Amino acid sequence: AKTAGADKLQQLTTQLEEKLAEAQKAGQDLAAKLKTDVTKKLSDLKTAGQQGAQQLEDAIEEQAAQLNSQVTGLVKKIEDVKTKLPAVATQLQSQLQKTLSSAKTTLTNQLTDITNQLKTASGQVKTTLQQAKAELEAELQNILNQAQNESVNIDVNAGTDSGAHVGVQVGTGSGSGSATIGVKTL
């Protein structure tokens, strides 16, 4: 179950990292362009006087509008990712439960075989079979507990100060998680 879950987590995390990297690069490119444009306008201002001042003001307003539009686009990309996450979480949880169910079936069959062997066994063989049965019963109970407490939590938060954060957590019990994978861009 852990291997299947880890593989799915890695696949999901790679996809999310790619989307966040695209958003981050778009923001960096825009910031660089804005800096270049403003620097050029300031240079023009030194030679063009008051007329240059008006041009600079207009250029900054235009760049601000473009920047606002770009930020809106980045937030939308993050929201798009957020919209898709519940379905991914459901799929991941379903796969984990199937894996646990399969393990439960295998152990149950082994227990049945051992129980049948115990009916005719004696001496050291019986003792060995009883030990094996106890171990299998403990493992089966562990799997039943995992299946009962299975949880998959995924969250995406976008903010102007903290940036964008995408996290994926698969855990048991209260959801503290046996594995946590996250990517964050500032």
Secondary structure, 3 states (H helix, E strand, C coil): CHHHHHHHHHHHHHHHHHHHHHHHHHHHHHHHHHHHHHHHHHHHHHHHHHHHHHHHHHHHHHHHHHHHHHHHHHHHHHHHHHHHHHHHHHHHHHHHHHHHHHHHHHHHHHHHHHHHHHHHCCHHHHHHHHHHHHHHHHHHHHHHHHHHHCEEEEEEEEECCCEEEEEEEEECCCCCCCEEEEEEEC
